[in-house]
Amino acid sequence: MSKIAIIILAAGSSSRLGSPKQLLSYQHKSLLSHTIEAAKNTADSNVVVILGDKHEAIAADIEPLGVNIIYNTAWEEGMSSSIRTGLSALLNFNPEENTSVTGDTDLDGVILTVCDQPFLSSVVLQALADQAKHSGKSIVASAYKGTLGTPVYFAKQHFQELLELKGAEGARKLLKKHEAEVASVPFEKGEIDIDTQEDYQKLISQ
């Protein structure tokens, strides 16, 4: 059975929203709690949550869910810093030593996901892992509204590249670089994310 880790990227400051999106209530739970529960219900997965801004308040909200919480001290750099923080922790890798990732990890791959897609479910996350196994592709992205995005699976051969990401862009450029290695699974309503108060009001009024 393939062993995967799910890294939930939840370190941002929600500057456009004006309050932590991680704590927004949806169906009687915070958005981040929804994401964590979907991740925990995915087979053979190790779940880690990367926090940054307002990490103490957010950690207090999710501590009862029993997941590994990691504080990203460089969260202001952007999403790449959270990817590096989460993957380094999973691999017991120290980026300051300037060494390459060794091949002895027991992880077959990681799924990177964010905390503001309210319609994310374990069905989508499981489909990513299953598609990676059956397609032989090393990257599997979610497909919605004519684009590919999060959550996205990366096989372990891409771990070094993930650890070398810089800036706010995240891992999207790896999908372009390795286009021939990319498969996809459909994620209905995956295009809906919460960046502004208008987004949130539209969500809860449905």
Backbone bond lengths (Angstrom), bond angles and torsions (degrees), N, CA, C in turn:
res aa  C-N    CA-C-N  psi(-1)  N-CA   C-N-CA  omega(-1)  CA-C   N-CA-C  phi
1 M - - - 1.465 - - 1.528 109.88 -
2 S 1.315 116.19 132.36 1.460 120.19 -179.96 1.522 110.51 -67.03
3 K 1.317 115.65 137.27 1.459 120.59 177.30 1.521 108.86 -105.76
4 I 1.317 115.53 125.55 1.458 119.90 -178.59 1.524 109.80 -127.28
5 A 1.313 114.59 162.04 1.459 121.14 170.32 1.516 107.75 -120.40
6 I 1.301 115.19 146.37 1.471 120.84 175.94 1.520 107.62 -113.61
7 I 1.322 115.32 117.93 1.459 121.52 179.53 1.523 108.07 -101.50
8 I 1.328 115.65 114.81 1.471 120.85 179.27 1.522 108.28 -94.33
9 L 1.326 115.53 115.66 1.461 122.40 -175.84 1.527 108.74 -89.42
10 A 1.332 115.92 103.83 1.470 120.53 -172.77 1.525 111.48 -137.13
11 A 1.335 116.00 38.99 1.463 120.20 -173.50 1.521 114.12 -100.15
12 G 1.317 117.95 -7.79 1.469 120.34 -172.62 1.514 114.02 -70.62
13 S 1.339 114.11 166.97 1.470 120.26 -174.23 1.525 113.43 -93.17
14 S 1.334 118.20 -4.51 1.477 121.50 -179.37 1.524 111.28 52.99
15 S 1.327 116.24 45.06 1.469 120.55 -172.87 1.529 112.85 -62.62
16 R 1.322 117.90 -34.71 1.466 120.58 -179.62 1.525 111.40 -73.69
17 L 1.326 116.24 -26.12 1.465 120.86 -178.11 1.525 111.60 -82.65
18 G 1.329 115.88 -38.27 1.459 120.13 179.83 1.516 114.41 95.08
19 S 1.327 117.49 -5.34 1.467 123.51 175.62 1.523 106.87 -153.64
20 P 1.330 118.27 160.89 1.473 119.53 -175.89 1.528 112.75 -62.52
21 K 1.316 116.78 115.40 1.470 119.60 179.27 1.524 111.05 -63.49
22 Q 1.333 115.95 -26.08 1.464 120.20 -179.29 1.530 111.61 -57.61
23 L 1.337 116.27 -29.65 1.467 120.90 -174.63 1.526 113.76 -99.99
24 L 1.321 117.98 0.36 1.464 119.77 178.59 1.525 110.16 -60.87
25 S 1.312 115.61 136.57 1.460 120.17 -177.40 1.521 111.03 -85.36
26 Y 1.325 115.54 132.14 1.457 121.78 175.03 1.521 107.73 -143.88
27 Q 1.316 116.09 121.57 1.469 121.87 -177.65 1.535 111.10 52.91
28 H 1.329 114.33 45.62 1.466 123.13 173.21 1.529 114.53 70.46
29 K 1.323 117.06 15.32 1.467 121.34 175.90 1.518 108.23 -140.39
30 S 1.321 115.73 159.04 1.458 118.21 174.85 1.531 109.43 -72.25
31 L 1.335 115.37 156.16 1.465 119.67 177.91 1.524 111.07 -57.20
32 L 1.326 116.16 -40.61 1.457 119.36 -179.79 1.532 111.06 -65.87
33 S 1.320 116.97 -38.45 1.473 119.96 177.48 1.521 111.28 -61.61
34 H 1.329 116.92 -40.11 1.467 120.74 176.26 1.526 110.44 -57.13
35 T 1.335 115.49 -47.23 1.459 120.50 -177.89 1.515 111.18 -64.09
36 I 1.324 116.80 -42.65 1.464 121.09 179.52 1.520 110.75 -62.13
37 E 1.319 117.54 -44.47 1.462 120.04 -178.76 1.525 111.41 -64.40
38 A 1.332 116.80 -38.12 1.469 119.79 176.34 1.525 110.16 -62.58
39 A 1.333 115.98 -41.82 1.464 120.36 -179.19 1.529 111.20 -66.67
40 K 1.323 116.58 -42.64 1.464 120.25 -178.20 1.525 111.95 -66.82
41 N 1.312 117.54 -24.38 1.461 121.34 179.57 1.525 113.11 -89.43
42 T 1.326 116.08 9.49 1.458 121.38 176.24 1.525 108.44 -94.79
43 A 1.310 116.99 131.68 1.473 121.49 -172.27 1.516 112.54 -62.30
44 D 1.326 115.11 142.34 1.465 123.00 171.98 1.523 112.68 53.75
45 S 1.332 116.25 41.00 1.459 119.86 -177.32 1.525 111.06 -117.45
46 N 1.320 114.95 144.21 1.451 123.76 172.91 1.530 106.04 -107.88
47 V 1.312 117.68 122.62 1.466 121.30 -172.36 1.525 110.68 -105.24
48 V 1.323 115.82 128.31 1.458 120.93 172.79 1.522 109.11 -126.91
49 V 1.322 115.17 142.86 1.461 121.49 -179.06 1.526 108.18 -116.32
50 I 1.314 116.52 127.45 1.456 121.66 -178.88 1.523 109.02 -102.62
51 L 1.322 116.21 117.81 1.457 122.26 -179.91 1.527 110.50 -112.48
52 G 1.327 115.08 157.44 1.466 121.07 178.26 1.513 110.14 -143.85
53 D 1.337 115.92 -95.10 1.457 120.41 179.58 1.532 110.42 -62.68
54 K 1.339 116.31 139.57 1.479 122.52 -179.94 1.531 111.82 54.41
55 H 1.314 116.55 34.95 1.471 119.69 -171.74 1.519 113.11 -64.69
56 E 1.322 118.09 -31.28 1.468 118.93 -177.42 1.530 111.17 -67.61
57 A 1.330 116.70 -45.95 1.462 120.24 -179.70 1.524 111.18 -65.87
58 I 1.320 116.01 -39.80 1.460 119.92 -178.36 1.528 110.30 -70.63
59 A 1.322 116.76 -40.64 1.464 120.29 177.92 1.519 111.35 -60.89
60 A 1.341 116.65 -39.54 1.460 120.22 179.40 1.530 111.14 -61.74
61 D 1.328 116.47 -34.09 1.465 120.74 -179.96 1.519 112.35 -69.42
62 I 1.326 117.29 -35.72 1.473 119.61 -171.86 1.525 113.78 -104.27
63 E 1.312 118.26 -6.12 1.470 119.95 -178.66 1.530 113.17 -54.90
64 P 1.340 119.87 -37.86 1.473 118.75 178.97 1.525 114.08 -62.29
65 L 1.332 117.80 -15.81 1.460 120.24 -177.88 1.530 112.17 -82.40
66 G 1.328 117.12 -8.54 1.454 120.44 172.04 1.513 115.70 67.49
67 V 1.327 117.19 42.91 1.461 119.84 176.60 1.525 109.57 -111.36
68 N 1.301 115.30 162.43 1.458 121.77 178.74 1.533 108.75 -77.18
69 I 1.316 116.60 117.13 1.465 122.01 -178.90 1.520 108.71 -104.62
70 I 1.332 115.79 128.65 1.464 121.17 -179.02 1.522 108.78 -123.22
71 Y 1.323 116.05 131.00 1.462 120.71 179.15 1.526 109.31 -91.23
72 N 1.310 116.62 125.36 1.463 123.49 177.94 1.524 108.79 -94.42
73 T 1.304 115.99 105.50 1.472 120.04 -177.53 1.529 112.06 -68.59
74 A 1.323 116.87 -19.70 1.473 121.05 -178.08 1.523 111.68 -104.78
75 W 1.332 116.82 28.69 1.472 119.84 -172.53 1.522 113.62 -59.17
76 E 1.321 117.23 -27.85 1.469 119.34 -178.01 1.525 112.83 -67.30
77 E 1.328 117.09 -16.99 1.466 119.93 177.25 1.524 111.26 -66.21
78 G 1.323 116.58 -31.76 1.452 119.79 -178.59 1.521 112.16 125.65
79 M 1.331 115.13 -171.64 1.453 121.05 -171.18 1.522 113.41 -62.19
80 S 1.326 117.45 -33.50 1.467 119.24 -177.98 1.524 111.45 -59.69
81 S 1.333 116.99 -35.61 1.463 119.68 -179.03 1.526 111.08 -65.81
82 S 1.329 117.14 -33.90 1.465 120.31 177.99 1.527 111.19 -72.72
83 I 1.323 116.63 -35.66 1.471 119.75 175.68 1.524 109.29 -63.07
84 R 1.313 116.51 -46.69 1.469 120.21 179.54 1.526 110.94 -62.82
85 T 1.334 117.14 -42.29 1.465 120.98 -178.92 1.521 111.20 -62.06
86 G 1.328 116.46 -47.40 1.456 120.33 -177.91 1.519 112.62 -66.44
87 L 1.321 116.38 -45.96 1.461 119.57 -177.54 1.525 110.88 -68.98
88 S 1.314 117.15 -38.28 1.472 120.33 178.09 1.522 110.62 -60.92
89 A 1.320 116.35 -41.81 1.462 120.25 179.14 1.528 111.14 -64.44
90 L 1.314 116.69 -41.65 1.465 120.46 -179.18 1.523 112.34 -66.02
91 L 1.329 115.52 -32.70 1.463 120.47 -176.33 1.519 112.64 -97.20
92 N 1.339 116.69 0.96 1.470 120.56 -173.36 1.525 110.34 52.10
93 F 1.322 114.40 45.71 1.464 122.08 -174.00 1.523 109.00 -107.83
94 N 1.310 116.55 132.99 1.462 121.45 178.02 1.530 109.16 -105.76
95 P 1.341 117.83 104.52 1.470 119.60 -176.59 1.519 113.16 -63.20
96 E 1.334 117.87 -22.28 1.460 120.35 -179.37 1.526 111.94 -70.52
97 E 1.316 116.78 -17.32 1.468 119.83 178.22 1.518 112.42 -79.52
98 N 1.347 116.30 -9.47 1.469 122.14 174.16 1.532 111.76 57.22
99 T 1.309 115.63 41.86 1.459 120.52 177.67 1.527 109.15 -113.72
100 S 1.309 116.06 167.40 1.460 120.79 178.16 1.521 110.26 -87.79
101 V 1.318 115.48 155.73 1.461 120.59 175.36 1.520 108.72 -68.01
102 T 1.309 116.25 132.00 1.457 119.29 176.57 1.521 109.85 -82.11
103 G 1.309 115.84 163.62 1.460 120.65 -175.80 1.505 114.02 -89.25
104 D 1.322 118.61 12.42 1.457 119.33 -173.16 1.521 113.69 -93.67
105 T 1.312 117.98 9.91 1.459 119.85 177.74 1.521 110.87 -67.46
106 D 1.339 116.15 145.09 1.466 119.07 176.93 1.522 111.67 -89.60
107 L 1.316 116.73 4.59 1.465 120.48 175.45 1.524 110.03 -83.66
108 D 1.316 116.09 131.63 1.463 120.19 174.80 1.524 111.90 -85.00
109 G 1.331 115.78 -25.75 1.451 118.95 -179.78 1.513 111.09 -177.09
110 V 1.330 115.44 173.15 1.458 121.08 177.17 1.520 109.41 -129.96
111 I 1.325 115.21 149.90 1.457 121.47 170.67 1.522 107.22 -110.11
112 L 1.321 115.89 125.60 1.457 121.76 174.69 1.518 108.47 -97.37
113 T 1.323 116.62 128.38 1.454 119.80 178.69 1.517 109.73 -140.97
114 V 1.314 115.94 161.02 1.460 122.02 179.82 1.524 108.69 -109.61
115 C 1.322 116.26 176.21 1.470 118.91 -172.41 1.524 113.39 -106.59
116 D 1.337 118.08 3.93 1.469 118.47 -172.87 1.522 113.05 -117.01
117 Q 1.331 117.37 24.93 1.466 121.26 172.56 1.535 107.09 -104.69
118 P 1.329 118.14 93.95 1.469 121.04 -170.22 1.516 114.49 -64.56
119 F 1.330 118.14 -17.68 1.456 119.94 -177.91 1.537 112.65 -99.40
120 L 1.319 116.17 11.79 1.456 119.59 173.89 1.527 110.24 -66.03
121 S 1.327 115.86 140.91 1.466 120.64 178.13 1.523 108.97 -140.86
122 S 1.319 115.43 167.10 1.461 119.66 176.57 1.528 110.97 -64.46
123 V 1.321 117.44 -23.65 1.468 120.80 177.81 1.523 110.25 -60.69
124 V 1.331 116.44 -44.14 1.468 121.06 179.36 1.524 110.51 -66.50
125 L 1.315 116.93 -46.47 1.462 120.65 -178.76 1.522 111.10 -63.20
126 Q 1.329 116.81 -41.71 1.463 120.51 178.51 1.521 110.87 -65.27
127 A 1.317 116.31 -37.66 1.467 120.36 178.98 1.526 111.50 -62.86
128 L 1.329 116.97 -37.09 1.466 120.08 177.02 1.529 110.80 -61.88
129 A 1.329 116.00 -48.26 1.463 120.52 -179.49 1.528 111.05 -63.89
130 D 1.322 116.64 -42.37 1.461 120.59 -179.03 1.527 111.51 -66.32
131 Q 1.338 116.24 -40.75 1.463 120.01 179.86 1.523 111.30 -65.20
132 A 1.329 116.11 -37.39 1.469 119.57 177.16 1.527 110.19 -61.29
133 K 1.311 115.87 -42.10 1.468 121.21 -178.12 1.525 111.68 -67.35
134 H 1.327 116.11 -43.23 1.465 119.80 -172.50 1.530 113.54 -87.07
135 S 1.328 117.50 -27.98 1.465 120.63 -177.29 1.519 113.18 -85.98
136 G 1.333 116.16 -24.08 1.457 119.47 -175.21 1.516 113.36 78.00
137 K 1.323 117.19 2.76 1.457 121.02 178.21 1.529 109.81 -80.60
138 S 1.311 116.43 150.22 1.469 120.08 -176.19 1.524 113.14 -93.87
139 I 1.326 117.09 -8.36 1.472 121.63 176.17 1.523 107.40 -134.65
140 V 1.325 116.72 131.96 1.465 120.90 175.53 1.526 107.74 -131.57
141 A 1.318 115.67 119.45 1.463 121.18 -176.99 1.520 110.46 -109.83
142 S 1.315 115.27 161.99 1.466 121.30 174.95 1.527 108.98 -85.15
143 A 1.324 115.27 138.32 1.464 120.46 -178.17 1.519 110.08 -111.53
144 Y 1.352 115.56 127.60 1.459 120.72 176.52 1.518 109.73 -158.48
145 K 1.322 115.13 138.76 1.463 122.54 177.06 1.532 112.63 49.73
146 G 1.338 115.66 44.22 1.456 119.76 174.45 1.512 115.86 74.65
147 T 1.312 117.76 13.16 1.462 120.30 178.87 1.518 110.35 -134.82
148 L 1.320 115.81 167.07 1.456 122.43 175.12 1.521 108.45 -113.73
149 G 1.319 116.88 136.78 1.452 119.45 -177.72 1.509 112.45 -160.65
150 T 1.329 114.67 -157.25 1.462 120.96 -178.23 1.527 110.91 -77.44
151 P 1.325 115.26 153.68 1.456 127.82 -6.82 1.520 111.67 -70.31
152 V 1.338 115.70 154.61 1.464 120.80 -177.50 1.521 109.49 -139.87
153 Y 1.319 115.65 138.96 1.459 123.42 -179.86 1.526 109.75 -97.83
154 F 1.342 115.71 136.26 1.463 121.77 172.62 1.522 109.07 -126.24
155 A 1.335 116.48 126.68 1.462 120.88 174.73 1.528 109.60 -70.92
156 K 1.329 115.51 164.03 1.462 119.65 -171.14 1.521 113.78 -64.72
157 Q 1.331 118.06 -18.22 1.469 118.16 177.82 1.526 112.41 -66.94
158 H 1.344 116.03 -13.01 1.468 119.69 178.65 1.530 112.90 -100.83
159 F 1.328 117.57 2.82 1.464 119.41 -176.35 1.530 112.04 -59.16
160 Q 1.326 116.92 -41.85 1.472 119.01 -178.75 1.523 110.93 -61.47
161 E 1.328 116.75 -42.49 1.464 120.03 179.38 1.529 111.17 -64.96
162 L 1.314 117.15 -37.52 1.461 120.09 178.05 1.525 110.52 -64.26
163 L 1.318 116.42 -37.76 1.464 120.41 179.93 1.526 112.62 -71.73
164 E 1.317 116.45 -14.70 1.472 120.75 -179.65 1.519 113.09 -99.82
165 L 1.332 117.82 2.39 1.464 120.89 179.13 1.524 110.91 -65.37
166 K 1.322 115.30 145.62 1.461 121.13 178.57 1.529 109.49 -133.16
167 G 1.329 115.77 152.99 1.456 120.94 171.30 1.517 114.50 81.69
168 A 1.328 114.84 -163.75 1.463 121.49 -171.27 1.522 113.53 -89.40
169 E 1.317 118.03 -8.86 1.463 120.85 -168.53 1.525 113.86 -69.53
170 G 1.301 118.22 -30.97 1.458 119.41 -174.74 1.515 111.10 80.60
171 A 1.317 116.32 -151.32 1.469 120.93 -171.21 1.521 113.83 -100.13
172 R 1.322 117.29 7.70 1.473 119.67 -175.41 1.529 112.17 -57.93
173 K 1.332 116.83 -36.09 1.464 118.62 -176.24 1.535 112.00 -65.01
174 L 1.331 116.96 -22.94 1.460 119.04 178.02 1.520 111.51 -71.27
175 L 1.328 116.92 -28.48 1.466 120.19 175.91 1.523 110.24 -65.43
176 K 1.326 116.02 -37.30 1.469 120.20 178.76 1.528 110.63 -73.80
177 K 1.320 116.24 -41.29 1.471 121.03 -177.42 1.520 111.11 -63.90
178 H 1.335 116.39 -38.59 1.470 121.06 -175.83 1.529 110.78 -112.81
179 E 1.293 116.37 44.82 1.468 121.33 -172.97 1.523 112.85 -54.25
180 A 1.324 116.90 -36.74 1.466 120.00 -178.13 1.527 112.21 -71.83
181 E 1.323 116.64 -14.77 1.460 121.37 -178.24 1.527 112.25 -99.06
182 V 1.333 117.10 6.97 1.468 120.83 -172.60 1.524 111.29 -101.11
183 A 1.317 116.16 126.74 1.463 123.26 167.76 1.527 107.37 -111.55
184 S 1.325 116.75 174.00 1.465 118.96 -179.13 1.515 110.82 -146.20
185 V 1.324 114.22 160.37 1.462 121.61 172.08 1.528 107.20 -132.26
186 P 1.326 117.50 148.17 1.465 119.32 -179.86 1.524 111.94 -73.41
187 F 1.303 115.73 141.09 1.460 122.97 176.24 1.524 107.45 -129.82
188 E 1.326 115.55 95.74 1.457 120.59 -178.19 1.523 110.36 -63.50
189 K 1.322 116.16 129.29 1.463 124.28 -178.00 1.532 112.74 67.31
190 G 1.319 115.98 18.32 1.455 119.65 178.69 1.513 113.33 -65.69
191 E 1.330 116.12 -21.18 1.475 119.31 179.49 1.521 112.68 -73.18
192 I 1.328 117.34 -12.90 1.463 120.79 -178.54 1.518 109.26 -84.33
193 D 1.323 115.32 114.30 1.459 120.51 173.02 1.528 108.12 -135.13
194 I 1.307 114.80 168.54 1.467 119.78 -171.36 1.530 109.61 -113.62
195 D 1.325 115.49 105.27 1.464 120.58 178.69 1.527 112.83 -114.59
196 T 1.328 116.43 -24.68 1.461 120.52 -175.42 1.529 110.10 -133.12
197 Q 1.327 115.55 166.27 1.464 120.03 175.61 1.533 110.35 -61.04
198 E 1.307 116.76 -33.58 1.472 120.48 178.29 1.534 110.21 -63.48
199 D 1.326 116.41 -42.28 1.466 120.43 177.04 1.525 110.13 -59.05
200 Y 1.321 115.47 -44.57 1.467 120.06 -175.96 1.524 111.26 -68.25
201 Q 1.317 116.85 -43.70 1.463 119.87 179.16 1.526 111.30 -62.69
202 K 1.311 116.47 -37.36 1.465 120.32 177.19 1.524 110.06 -64.71
203 L 1.322 117.13 -40.51 1.455 121.20 179.61 1.518 112.19 -62.25
204 I 1.321 116.90 -50.61 1.467 119.37 -173.60 1.515 112.47 -78.24
205 S 1.326 118.35 -11.13 1.456 120.62 178.44 1.536 111.49 -89.19
206 Q 1.325 116.83 -7.30 1.480 120.11 -177.63 1.527 110.78 -72.25
